[in-house]
Amino acid sequence: MFDQPIDWIIIIAVVLILFGSTKKIPQLARNLGRARGEFERGKLELEREMKSAMNPQPTETPVNYREAAKNLGIDTDGKTDEQLKSEIASRLNDSK
């Protein structure tokens, strides 16, 4: 019998008219609108958080081995990142 939302709205309006005043109906409508807006904002925020949790961004920043090697005074010409990485590691271990 009360399957549609309009049925509930009519029932609420009748109850308000019988037990309250007709001045309260616009106030109730405004409050319901605000509540729905808050609900929608909360729902969107939750969806955004769920999406970010499902697709985490990489937390590590990529290392620029060429720049790090140049800062340590290592020649970078013709060397791969792996070679630079091992030279940087050995240079840092030697400085300890």
ChimeraX commands (.cxc) that place a marker at each C-alpha (Angstrom):
marker #1 position 0.00,0.00,0.00 radius 0.5
marker #1 position 2.81,2.43,0.91 radius 0.5
marker #1 position 5.27,1.44,-1.80 radius 0.5
marker #1 position 5.88,4.86,-3.31 radius 0.5
marker #1 position 7.70,7.72,-1.55 radius 0.5
marker #1 position 4.84,10.08,-2.45 radius 0.5
marker #1 position 2.53,7.97,-0.25 radius 0.5
marker #1 position 4.78,8.57,2.74 radius 0.5
marker #1 position 4.99,12.28,2.00 radius 0.5
marker #1 position 1.21,12.53,1.94 radius 0.5
marker #1 position 0.94,10.66,5.25 radius 0.5
marker #1 position 3.54,12.91,6.88 radius 0.5
marker #1 position 1.76,16.03,5.59 radius 0.5
marker #1 position -1.59,14.84,6.96 radius 0.5
marker #1 position -0.07,14.05,10.37 radius 0.5
marker #1 position 1.60,17.45,10.49 radius 0.5
marker #1 position -1.64,19.21,9.63 radius 0.5
marker #1 position -3.55,17.27,12.29 radius 0.5
marker #1 position -1.00,17.52,15.12 radius 0.5
marker #1 position 1.12,20.50,14.18 radius 0.5
marker #1 position 0.72,23.59,12.17 radius 0.5
marker #1 position 0.87,24.17,8.45 radius 0.5
marker #1 position 3.79,26.53,9.02 radius 0.5
marker #1 position 5.97,23.57,9.96 radius 0.5
marker #1 position 5.60,21.86,6.55 radius 0.5
marker #1 position 8.05,24.15,4.67 radius 0.5
marker #1 position 10.49,23.91,7.57 radius 0.5
marker #1 position 10.24,20.12,7.48 radius 0.5
marker #1 position 10.80,20.12,3.72 radius 0.5
marker #1 position 13.92,22.29,4.10 radius 0.5
marker #1 position 15.28,20.04,6.82 radius 0.5
marker #1 position 14.63,16.94,4.73 radius 0.5
marker #1 position 16.41,18.57,1.79 radius 0.5
marker #1 position 19.41,19.46,3.92 radius 0.5
marker #1 position 19.53,15.96,5.38 radius 0.5
marker #1 position 19.43,14.43,1.92 radius 0.5
marker #1 position 22.21,16.76,0.75 radius 0.5
marker #1 position 24.37,15.76,3.71 radius 0.5
marker #1 position 23.66,12.10,3.00 radius 0.5
marker #1 position 24.68,12.51,-0.66 radius 0.5
marker #1 position 27.90,14.33,0.31 radius 0.5
marker #1 position 28.75,11.58,2.78 radius 0.5
marker #1 position 28.02,8.93,0.19 radius 0.5
marker #1 position 30.28,10.61,-2.39 radius 0.5
marker #1 position 33.07,10.99,0.14 radius 0.5
marker #1 position 32.80,7.33,1.10 radius 0.5
marker #1 position 32.89,6.28,-2.56 radius 0.5
marker #1 position 35.96,8.46,-3.14 radius 0.5
marker #1 position 37.73,6.92,-0.14 radius 0.5
marker #1 position 36.84,3.41,-1.28 radius 0.5
marker #1 position 38.21,4.08,-4.77 radius 0.5
marker #1 position 41.44,5.48,-3.38 radius 0.5
marker #1 position 41.78,2.46,-1.08 radius 0.5
marker #1 position 41.26,0.10,-4.00 radius 0.5
marker #1 position 43.85,1.91,-6.17 radius 0.5
marker #1 position 46.60,3.05,-3.83 radius 0.5
marker #1 position 49.10,5.51,-5.22 radius 0.5
marker #1 position 52.76,4.56,-5.02 radius 0.5
marker #1 position 54.23,6.02,-1.87 radius 0.5
marker #1 position 57.86,5.85,-2.90 radius 0.5
marker #1 position 59.25,8.52,-5.14 radius 0.5
marker #1 position 61.37,7.18,-7.97 radius 0.5
marker #1 position 65.10,7.59,-7.43 radius 0.5
marker #1 position 67.03,9.46,-10.07 radius 0.5
marker #1 position 70.25,7.47,-9.96 radius 0.5
marker #1 position 72.02,9.70,-12.47 radius 0.5
marker #1 position 71.40,12.79,-10.36 radius 0.5
marker #1 position 72.45,11.01,-7.16 radius 0.5
marker #1 position 75.61,9.70,-8.83 radius 0.5
marker #1 position 76.53,13.16,-10.10 radius 0.5
marker #1 position 76.06,14.58,-6.60 radius 0.5
marker #1 position 78.46,11.94,-5.26 radius 0.5
marker #1 position 81.03,12.65,-7.99 radius 0.5
marker #1 position 80.48,9.39,-9.92 radius 0.5
marker #1 position 80.85,9.38,-13.71 radius 0.5
marker #1 position 77.47,8.45,-15.28 radius 0.5
marker #1 position 78.40,8.18,-18.98 radius 0.5
marker #1 position 77.35,4.86,-20.54 radius 0.5
marker #1 position 76.26,3.24,-17.26 radius 0.5
marker #1 position 72.93,1.61,-16.55 radius 0.5
marker #1 position 70.82,2.42,-13.50 radius 0.5
marker #1 position 71.85,-0.89,-11.92 radius 0.5
marker #1 position 75.53,-0.06,-12.32 radius 0.5
marker #1 position 74.94,3.40,-10.91 radius 0.5
marker #1 position 72.97,1.93,-8.04 radius 0.5
marker #1 position 75.80,-0.43,-7.06 radius 0.5
marker #1 position 78.42,2.35,-7.35 radius 0.5
marker #1 position 76.29,4.67,-5.21 radius 0.5
marker #1 position 75.86,1.92,-2.60 radius 0.5
marker #1 position 79.59,1.20,-2.51 radius 0.5
marker #1 position 80.42,4.92,-2.28 radius 0.5
marker #1 position 77.98,5.33,0.61 radius 0.5
marker #1 position 79.36,2.24,2.38 radius 0.5
marker #1 position 82.93,3.54,1.98 radius 0.5
marker #1 position 82.00,6.84,3.59 radius 0.5
marker #1 position 80.84,5.15,6.81 radius 0.5
marker link #1:1,2 radius 0.2
marker link #1:2,3 radius 0.2
marker link #1:3,4 radius 0.2
marker link #1:4,5 radius 0.2
marker link #1:5,6 radius 0.2
marker link #1:6,7 radius 0.2
marker link #1:7,8 radius 0.2
marker link #1:8,9 radius 0.2
marker link #1:9,10 radius 0.2
marker link #1:10,11 radius 0.2
marker link #1:11,12 radius 0.2
marker link #1:12,13 radius 0.2
marker link #1:13,14 radius 0.2
marker link #1:14,15 radius 0.2
marker link #1:15,16 radius 0.2
marker link #1:16,17 radius 0.2
marker link #1:17,18 radius 0.2
marker link #1:18,19 radius 0.2
marker link #1:19,20 radius 0.2
marker link #1:20,21 radius 0.2
marker link #1:21,22 radius 0.2
marker link #1:22,23 radius 0.2
marker link #1:23,24 radius 0.2
marker link #1:24,25 radius 0.2
marker link #1:25,26 radius 0.2
marker link #1:26,27 radius 0.2
marker link #1:27,28 radius 0.2
marker link #1:28,29 radius 0.2
marker link #1:29,30 radius 0.2
marker link #1:30,31 radius 0.2
marker link #1:31,32 radius 0.2
marker link #1:32,33 radius 0.2
marker link #1:33,34 radius 0.2
marker link #1:34,35 radius 0.2
marker link #1:35,36 radius 0.2
marker link #1:36,37 radius 0.2
marker link #1:37,38 radius 0.2
marker link #1:38,39 radius 0.2
marker link #1:39,40 radius 0.2
marker link #1:40,41 radius 0.2
marker link #1:41,42 radius 0.2
marker link #1:42,43 radius 0.2
marker link #1:43,44 radius 0.2
marker link #1:44,45 radius 0.2
marker link #1:45,46 radius 0.2
marker link #1:46,47 radius 0.2
marker link #1:47,48 radius 0.2
marker link #1:48,49 radius 0.2
marker link #1:49,50 radius 0.2
marker link #1:50,51 radius 0.2
marker link #1:51,52 radius 0.2
marker link #1:52,53 radius 0.2
marker link #1:53,54 radius 0.2
marker link #1:54,55 radius 0.2
marker link #1:55,56 radius 0.2
marker link #1:56,57 radius 0.2
marker link #1:57,58 radius 0.2
marker link #1:58,59 radius 0.2
marker link #1:59,60 radius 0.2
marker link #1:60,61 radius 0.2
marker link #1:61,62 radius 0.2
marker link #1:62,63 radius 0.2
marker link #1:63,64 radius 0.2
marker link #1:64,65 radius 0.2
marker link #1:65,66 radius 0.2
marker link #1:66,67 radius 0.2
marker link #1:67,68 radius 0.2
marker link #1:68,69 radius 0.2
marker link #1:69,70 radius 0.2
marker link #1:70,71 radius 0.2
marker link #1:71,72 radius 0.2
marker link #1:72,73 radius 0.2
marker link #1:73,74 radius 0.2
marker link #1:74,75 radius 0.2
marker link #1:75,76 radius 0.2
marker link #1:76,77 radius 0.2
marker link #1:77,78 radius 0.2
marker link #1:78,79 radius 0.2
marker link #1:79,80 radius 0.2
marker link #1:80,81 radius 0.2
marker link #1:81,82 radius 0.2
marker link #1:82,83 radius 0.2
marker link #1:83,84 radius 0.2
marker link #1:84,85 radius 0.2
marker link #1:85,86 radius 0.2
marker link #1:86,87 radius 0.2
marker link #1:87,88 radius 0.2
marker link #1:88,89 radius 0.2
marker link #1:89,90 radius 0.2
marker link #1:90,91 radius 0.2
marker link #1:91,92 radius 0.2
marker link #1:92,93 radius 0.2
marker link #1:93,94 radius 0.2
marker link #1:94,95 radius 0.2
marker link #1:95,96 radius 0.2
view
